[in-house]
Amino acid sequence: MADSWLPSLRTATAQEGFELATKLARVGVKLTQPSAEVRDRVRAAYEQDAAQLIASSQVIAIHFQTVAAANNYWRD
């Protein structure tokens, strides 16, 4: 990606932090599979698979841990 879409991990609130964590996960998928056609095709399979949905939630949770730590857990 040529554009800087992630200037900082700092967010004002935990809610914004979670939204950033979700975006990190989505961008990671997009970079891993750059073809929108392929992503659309496989989405039909994983959206019905509980194990894959749980795995997606785990990725977001890991990103959220990183963002929370970067924000000192919003203790400022």
Residue, then its C-alpha position, 0 to 999 in steps of 0.5 A: m500500500a502506497d498511502s499511509w492509512l495508519p498514522s498511529l495506533r492512538t485512539a481516544t476511546a476503547q470503542e475507537g480502539f476496537e474499530l481500529a483493531t477490526k480495520l487492522a484485521r480487514v486490511g490484513v486480509k486484503l493485503t494477504q488476498p488482494s483479489a476482491e473477486v477471490r475474497d468475495r467468493v470465499r466469504a460465502a464459505y467462511e461466513q457459515d463456518a463457526a470455527q472460521l468466524i471464531a478465528s476471525s474474532q481471535v485475530i481482531a482480539i489480538h489486534f485490540q490487545t496491541v491497540a489497547a497497550a499502545n493507548n495505555y489501556w485508556r488510563d490517561 
